[in-house]
Amino acid sequence: MIPNVRRRLHERGPVRPRPGHSPDDFIRVSVPRHDCDLLRDLLIAERVRAVVEIGLAYGASALAIGEALAGGRHWVIDPYQDRAYTDSGWNLLVEAGLAATTTLLRAESSVALPALLRDGVTADAAFVDGSHRFHEVFVDLYYLRRIVRPGGLIVVDDDVPPVHAALRYFTTNLGWADVPVDRPWRCRALRLPPTLTEPAYTDFMPF
């Protein structure tokens, strides 16, 4: 069921495009099918069972993650899903049979992520494709390093300079390491260190 819904979305686009936007809005804001396939394959190879995702939009990446999880837990954070996207992404997840294993948090990630941490949620991986402003991406990564288990993965839609800059802090100062992918893609996968430790402030490295 999930592959069929995914295929239809990428071939035909969403049933209801975002009001007030151009007809190519789906192509502009969604992770391409090729990259979604690579994300799915990476999560399967890592045997991931729980994922936190930031940004739902039309549901392209969420469907790929749902296909990889095969019944695992999926938390999706998107404050704009109803008022901007008329629930297009969420309706596709429901159609694909993923509603029982997916929790949609209709809040800013700066609010939803601390709540997940407070509730003791632990994930094997995260996918970040929400705000592309430096300070908001930085806050997302700060909380996700405490939610994703040590040694887990954080995959980021890494296609603009503010996101690059936020990631440089974590790779330079906290030991996040790139995970090689055998085909080119626009995302970037990083592995967290095997233990969660806090460096001394004197060890800070400019980034």
Secondary structure per residue as TSV (DSSP state, phi and psi in degrees):
chain	resnum	aa	ss	phi	psi
A	1	M	-	360.0	-45.8
A	2	I	H	-61.6	-48.0
A	3	P	H	-57.9	-36.0
A	4	N	H	-66.4	-41.8
A	5	V	H	-66.8	-41.9
A	6	R	H	-60.1	-47.3
A	7	R	H	-60.5	-44.4
A	8	R	H	-63.7	-40.3
A	9	L	H	-61.7	-45.9
A	10	H	H	-74.0	-28.4
A	11	E	H	-84.8	-35.8
A	12	R	H	-111.2	-16.6
A	13	G	-	83.4	177.8
A	14	P	-	-71.3	153.6
A	15	V	S	-64.7	-41.2
A	16	R	S	-124.8	100.5
A	17	P	-	-61.5	159.8
A	18	R	-	-61.4	125.3
A	19	P	T	-58.0	137.4
A	20	G	T	81.8	7.1
A	21	H	S	-116.5	166.4
A	22	S	-	-69.9	160.0
A	23	P	T	-60.1	-23.5
A	24	D	T	-91.5	17.7
A	25	D	H	-59.0	-39.0
A	26	F	H	-59.8	-45.6
A	27	I	H	-65.5	-36.8
A	28	R	H	-70.5	-39.7
A	29	V	H	-100.9	-15.9
A	30	S	S	-93.7	150.6
A	31	V	-	-68.9	129.5
A	32	P	-	-60.0	157.1
A	33	R	H	-57.4	-43.0
A	34	H	H	-56.2	-45.7
A	35	D	H	-70.9	-35.2
A	36	C	H	-62.6	-40.2
A	37	D	H	-62.2	-42.4
A	38	L	H	-65.7	-39.2
A	39	L	H	-61.2	-48.3
A	40	R	H	-56.5	-48.4
A	41	D	H	-64.8	-37.7
A	42	L	H	-64.3	-44.4
A	43	L	H	-65.7	-37.0
A	44	I	H	-64.6	-45.6
A	45	A	H	-61.1	-32.1
A	46	E	T	-85.9	-2.9
A	47	R	T	55.5	44.7
A	48	V	-	-73.3	138.7
A	49	R	-	-121.3	-9.9
A	50	A	E	-148.2	129.4
A	51	V	E	-134.1	139.5
A	52	V	E	-107.0	128.0
A	53	E	E	-121.1	135.8
A	54	I	E	-111.0	115.8
A	55	G	-	102.1	118.4
A	56	L	-	-110.7	-49.8
A	57	A	T	50.6	-120.9
A	58	Y	T	-86.9	-3.5
A	59	G	S	94.0	6.8
A	60	A	H	-60.5	-52.3
A	61	S	H	-71.6	-34.5
A	62	A	H	-63.5	-38.7
A	63	L	H	-66.1	-39.7
A	64	A	H	-64.1	-40.9
A	65	I	H	-65.7	-43.0
A	66	G	H	-60.5	-37.2
A	67	E	H	-64.7	-38.5
A	68	A	H	-70.3	-35.8
A	69	L	H	-73.1	-33.2
A	70	A	S	49.4	53.5
A	71	G	S	102.4	-4.3
A	72	G	-	-73.6	-177.1
A	73	R	E	-93.7	140.9
A	74	H	E	-139.6	119.4
A	75	W	E	-108.0	127.0
A	76	V	E	-120.0	130.1
A	77	I	E	-112.5	122.5
A	78	D	-	-162.1	107.2
A	79	P	T	-77.0	-10.4
A	80	Y	T	-105.9	4.3
A	81	Q	T	-59.9	-42.7
A	82	D	T	-83.9	-48.8
A	83	R	T	-79.0	-21.9
A	84	A	T	-106.5	-38.0
A	85	Y	T	-108.2	8.0
A	86	T	T	45.4	38.8
A	87	D	T	61.1	25.7
A	88	S	H	-58.5	-47.6
A	89	G	H	-66.5	-45.7
A	90	W	H	-63.6	-40.6
A	91	N	H	-61.7	-34.9
A	92	L	H	-69.8	-37.6
A	93	L	H	-62.6	-40.3
A	94	V	H	-63.6	-46.4
A	95	E	H	-60.3	-34.5
A	96	A	T	-80.2	0.3
A	97	G	T	82.4	22.8
A	98	L	-	-103.0	2.2
A	99	A	T	-62.8	-34.7
A	100	A	T	-70.6	-24.0
A	101	T	T	-110.7	1.8
A	102	T	E	-117.7	131.9
A	103	T	E	-111.3	120.0
A	104	L	E	-96.1	121.6
A	105	L	E	-104.4	109.9
A	106	R	-	-90.4	67.2
A	107	A	S	-149.3	161.0
A	108	E	-	-59.5	144.3
A	109	S	H	-61.9	-29.1
A	110	S	H	-68.1	-16.7
A	111	V	H	-99.2	-43.0
A	112	A	H	-70.5	-39.1
A	113	L	H	-66.3	-45.1
A	114	P	H	-59.9	-33.7
A	115	A	H	-66.6	-41.8
A	116	L	H	-62.5	-42.2
A	117	L	H	-62.9	-43.5
A	118	R	H	-61.2	-36.5
A	119	D	T	-81.5	-0.1
A	120	G	T	79.9	20.3
A	121	V	-	-68.2	133.2
A	122	T	-	-124.6	133.8
A	123	A	E	-122.2	158.5
A	124	D	E	-87.1	-23.6
A	125	A	E	-158.2	164.4
A	126	A	E	-139.8	150.6
A	127	F	E	-124.4	125.0
A	128	V	E	-113.5	113.6
A	129	D	-	-152.1	53.1
A	130	G	S	-105.3	-119.0
A	131	S	-	-64.9	146.6
A	132	H	-	-110.2	17.5
A	133	R	S	-80.8	139.6
A	134	F	H	-53.2	-51.5
A	135	H	H	-66.3	-32.6
A	136	E	H	-76.9	-38.7
A	137	V	H	-63.4	-40.7
A	138	F	H	-59.6	-44.5
A	139	V	H	-63.7	-41.3
A	140	D	H	-56.9	-48.5
A	141	L	H	-67.6	-34.8
A	142	Y	H	-58.5	-48.6
A	143	Y	H	-73.5	-36.8
A	144	L	H	-65.6	-30.6
A	145	R	H	-66.0	-17.0
A	146	R	H	-99.5	-16.1
A	147	I	H	-93.8	-43.6
A	148	V	E	-74.4	133.5
A	149	R	E	-61.8	152.7
A	150	P	E	-54.8	136.5
A	151	G	E	83.6	-4.0
A	152	G	E	-79.2	-175.5
A	153	L	E	-112.6	144.5
A	154	I	E	-126.6	118.9
A	155	V	E	-108.4	132.0
A	156	V	E	-125.2	135.6
A	157	D	E	-72.9	96.9
A	158	D	-	-104.9	61.2
A	159	D	-	-115.4	7.7
A	160	V	S	-138.1	152.5
A	161	P	H	-56.1	-39.9
A	162	P	H	-61.1	-35.0
A	163	V	H	-70.2	-41.6
A	164	H	H	-56.0	-45.2
A	165	A	H	-65.0	-42.3
A	166	A	H	-62.1	-42.5
A	167	L	H	-64.7	-32.4
A	168	R	H	-61.0	-34.5
A	169	Y	H	-60.5	-45.7
A	170	F	H	-73.7	-33.9
A	171	T	H	-75.2	-35.2
A	172	T	H	-78.1	-38.3
A	173	N	H	-107.7	-21.9
A	174	L	S	-120.6	5.6
A	175	G	-	78.2	20.4
A	176	W	-	-68.1	137.5
A	177	A	E	-121.7	139.2
A	178	D	E	-64.8	139.5
A	179	V	-	-102.3	117.8
A	180	P	-	-67.9	140.8
A	181	V	-	-120.2	138.2
A	182	D	S	-77.8	-4.1
A	183	R	S	-133.2	149.1
A	184	P	-	-61.9	140.9
A	185	W	-	-153.1	166.0
A	186	R	S	-88.4	-7.6
A	187	C	E	-89.7	174.6
A	188	R	E	-139.8	127.3
A	189	A	E	-106.0	133.2
A	190	L	E	-129.7	143.4
A	191	R	E	-102.7	132.9
A	192	L	-	-74.7	154.8
A	193	P	-	-61.5	161.6
A	194	P	S	-70.1	-14.0
A	195	T	S	-135.7	150.4
A	196	L	-	-92.8	107.4
A	197	T	-	-128.4	155.0
A	198	E	-	-107.8	121.0
A	199	P	-	-72.1	157.0
A	200	A	-	-67.7	146.5
A	201	Y	G	-63.0	-24.8
A	202	T	G	-72.3	-13.5
A	203	D	G	-90.3	4.6
A	204	F	-	-57.8	133.4
A	205	M	-	-114.1	125.7
A	206	P	-	-56.8	145.4
A	207	F	-	-130.2	360.0
